[in-house]
């Protein structure tokens, strides 16, 4: 619904803790739609890939996270 990115991140984290990976991934995806370089969304996607032992996806997430890290960190959000 009308949840902000921070709320969606916290909800995704809770869903990760109980193994609801598809729901957590859906929240991360909505975060990226609103903010394509959002580090928290990439972090959630990385955690999911790690839990699922998907090394290909994890590598992709790491590359994307690294690509946007400096610019996003500079925003000081």
FENDAUR-V725437 format. One record per backbone hydrogen bond with DSSP energy under -0.5 kcal/mol. NH is the residue of the N-H (numbers start at 1). CO is the residue of the C=O. Records with the same first field share a line. If there is no record, write none. Layout:
BEGIN
NH=CO  CO
END
This chain:
BEGIN
8=4
9=5
10=6
11=7
12=8
13=9
14=10
15=11
16=12
17=13
18=14
19=16
20=15
21=19
24=20
25=21
26=22
27=23
28=24
29=25
30=26
31=27
32=28
33=29
34=30
35=31
38=35
42=38
43=39
44=40
45=41
46=42
47=43
48=44
49=45
50=46
51=47
52=48
53=50
54=49
55=53
58=54
59=55
60=56
61=57
62=58
63=59
64=60
65=61
66=62
67=63
68=64
69=65
70=66
72=68
73=69
74=70
75=71  72
76=73
77=72
END
